[in-house]
Amino acid sequence: MRNIFVINGSASENSSNQKIINNLIQLNKESFKYIIYNDLKYLPHFDPERSIINTPKEIVEFRKYIENADGILFCTPEYIFSIPSGLKNVLEWCVSTTVFSEKPIGIITASANGEKGHEELQLIMKTLMTNFNPETTLLISGVKGKVNTSGEINDEKTIIKLKEFSESFNKLVKYNSTD
């Protein structure tokens, strides 16, 4: 089984993004082993002088998760037309490394609108030299109306798009696997 490191960009406890993650895991529970990271808000604020030397242990551990993963999945809201500060912070901690280089990734932006945050995260991940394509990105606008309080997706188009995304991400990770 391949290891997928899932980064939840939301700072909320019971977020729509976590519900989307849970639905995606159900689609792929036979193919992947998941590690979900929900603690971005607890990471230290980026300090460029500590990025390489005296790096905080939480950041070293986070980077290890990325290194050990066969694929990375981002699921994030958009906050004020941008990616959440916690997600931006952790990506800044990684920019001076090569942990993301050539890693297969999937990007899901699930928010009220999400367009600007979705574009921004793709630009950042291109800069970090990750491996993704249009089929391994998914924008879910109006997410709160598409996921019920039990966490089930109640919008047929979103279900179809999530399944298509899942299949594409699956292929990307398997194609890039060395075994």
C-alpha positions as CSV (number, residue, x, y, z in Angstrom):
1,M,0.0,0.0,0.0
2,R,1.2,3.4,-0.9
3,N,1.4,6.2,1.7
4,I,-0.5,9.4,1.2
5,F,0.2,12.4,3.4
6,V,-2.9,14.6,3.5
7,I,-2.6,18.2,4.5
8,N,-5.8,19.8,5.7
9,G,-5.5,23.6,5.2
10,S,-8.5,24.4,7.3
11,A,-8.0,25.8,10.8
12,S,-11.5,24.7,11.8
13,E,-12.2,21.6,13.9
14,N,-15.2,20.3,12.0
15,S,-14.4,21.8,8.5
16,S,-16.0,21.0,5.2
17,N,-12.4,20.2,4.0
18,Q,-12.1,17.4,6.6
19,K,-15.4,16.0,5.4
20,I,-14.2,16.1,1.8
21,I,-11.0,14.3,3.0
22,N,-13.0,11.7,4.7
23,N,-15.1,11.1,1.5
24,L,-11.9,10.8,-0.6
25,I,-10.4,8.3,1.9
26,Q,-13.5,6.1,1.5
27,L,-13.0,6.1,-2.3
28,N,-9.4,4.9,-2.0
29,K,-9.2,3.0,1.3
30,E,-8.1,-0.2,-0.6
31,S,-5.2,1.6,-2.5
32,F,-3.6,3.9,0.1
33,K,-2.6,4.3,3.7
34,Y,-3.3,7.8,4.9
35,I,-1.7,10.1,7.4
36,I,-3.8,13.2,7.9
37,Y,-2.2,16.4,9.1
38,N,-4.7,18.8,10.8
39,D,-2.3,20.8,13.0
40,L,-1.0,23.6,10.8
41,K,-2.1,26.2,13.3
42,Y,0.2,24.8,15.9
43,L,3.4,25.0,13.9
44,P,6.0,27.8,14.6
45,H,5.9,30.9,12.5
46,F,8.4,30.7,9.6
47,D,11.8,32.0,10.4
48,P,14.2,32.0,7.4
49,E,17.2,31.9,9.7
50,R,16.0,28.6,11.2
51,S,14.9,27.0,7.9
52,I,18.1,25.0,7.5
53,I,20.0,25.3,10.8
54,N,18.2,24.8,14.2
55,T,15.0,24.0,12.4
56,P,12.2,23.4,14.9
57,K,11.5,19.7,15.5
58,E,7.8,20.1,14.4
59,I,9.0,21.3,11.0
60,V,11.6,18.5,10.8
61,E,8.8,16.0,11.5
62,F,6.5,17.6,9.0
63,R,9.2,17.4,6.3
64,K,9.8,13.7,7.1
65,Y,6.1,13.0,6.5
66,I,6.5,14.6,3.0
67,E,9.7,12.7,2.3
68,N,8.2,9.3,3.3
69,A,5.0,9.8,1.4
70,D,4.3,8.3,-2.1
71,G,1.9,11.2,-2.7
72,I,0.7,14.4,-1.1
73,L,-2.9,15.5,-1.0
74,F,-3.9,19.1,-0.1
75,C,-7.5,19.9,0.8
76,T,-7.9,23.5,1.8
77,P,-10.3,26.4,1.9
78,E,-9.7,29.8,0.6
79,Y,-9.3,32.6,3.2
80,I,-9.7,36.1,2.0
81,F,-8.9,35.2,-1.7
82,S,-5.7,33.3,-0.7
83,I,-4.5,30.1,0.9
84,P,-4.8,29.9,4.7
85,S,-1.9,31.4,6.6
86,G,-1.1,28.1,8.3
87,L,-0.7,26.4,4.9
88,K,1.4,29.2,3.6
89,N,3.5,29.1,6.7
90,V,4.4,25.4,6.4
91,L,5.1,25.8,2.7
92,E,7.6,28.6,3.5
93,W,9.3,26.2,5.9
94,C,9.8,23.8,3.0
95,V,10.8,26.2,0.2
96,S,14.6,26.0,1.0
97,T,14.5,22.2,0.8
98,T,13.7,19.7,-2.0
99,V,11.1,17.6,0.0
100,F,8.4,18.5,-2.5
101,S,10.5,18.1,-5.7
102,E,8.8,15.7,-8.1
103,K,6.3,14.5,-5.5
104,P,3.0,13.6,-7.0
105,I,0.3,15.8,-5.5
106,G,-3.4,16.4,-5.6
107,I,-5.0,19.8,-4.8
108,I,-8.5,20.2,-3.7
109,T,-9.8,23.7,-2.8
110,A,-13.2,23.5,-1.1
111,S,-14.5,26.9,-0.2
112,A,-17.3,29.4,-0.7
113,N,-15.6,30.5,-4.0
114,G,-12.0,29.3,-3.9
115,E,-10.7,30.4,-7.3
116,K,-7.9,32.7,-6.2
117,G,-6.7,30.3,-3.4
118,H,-6.8,27.4,-5.9
119,E,-4.7,29.3,-8.4
120,E,-2.3,30.5,-5.7
121,L,-1.7,27.0,-4.3
122,Q,-1.0,25.6,-7.8
123,L,1.5,28.4,-8.5
124,I,3.3,27.7,-5.2
125,M,3.4,24.0,-5.8
126,K,4.8,24.6,-9.3
127,T,7.5,26.7,-7.7
128,L,8.2,23.8,-5.3
129,M,8.5,21.6,-8.4
130,T,5.8,19.1,-7.5
131,N,4.2,16.8,-10.0
132,F,0.5,17.5,-10.7
133,N,-1.8,18.1,-13.7
134,P,-5.2,19.6,-14.3
135,E,-6.9,16.2,-13.5
136,T,-5.3,16.1,-10.1
137,T,-6.7,19.5,-9.1
138,L,-10.3,20.1,-8.0
139,L,-12.1,23.3,-7.1
140,I,-15.3,22.7,-5.1
141,S,-17.0,26.1,-4.9
142,G,-20.0,26.5,-2.5
143,V,-18.8,23.5,-0.5
144,K,-21.0,24.1,2.5
145,G,-24.1,23.5,0.4
146,K,-22.6,20.3,-1.1
147,V,-21.7,18.5,2.2
148,N,-24.3,17.7,4.8
149,T,-23.8,17.8,8.6
150,S,-23.1,14.1,8.6
151,G,-20.2,14.6,6.2
152,E,-21.9,13.1,3.2
153,I,-21.6,14.8,-0.2
154,N,-25.2,15.6,-1.3
155,D,-24.3,17.1,-4.7
156,E,-24.2,14.5,-7.6
157,K,-21.8,16.6,-9.7
158,T,-19.4,17.0,-6.8
159,I,-19.5,13.2,-6.2
160,I,-18.6,12.6,-9.9
161,K,-15.8,15.1,-9.9
162,L,-14.4,13.8,-6.7
163,K,-14.3,10.3,-8.1
164,E,-12.7,11.5,-11.3
165,F,-10.1,13.4,-9.3
166,S,-9.5,10.3,-7.1
167,E,-8.9,8.1,-10.2
168,S,-6.4,10.7,-11.7
169,F,-4.6,11.1,-8.4
170,N,-4.4,7.3,-8.0
171,K,-2.9,7.0,-11.5
172,L,-0.4,9.8,-10.9
173,V,0.9,8.2,-7.6
174,K,1.1,4.7,-9.1
175,Y,2.9,6.0,-12.2
176,N,5.4,7.8,-10.1
177,S,6.0,5.0,-7.7
178,T,9.4,3.2,-7.9
179,D,8.0,-0.2,-7.0
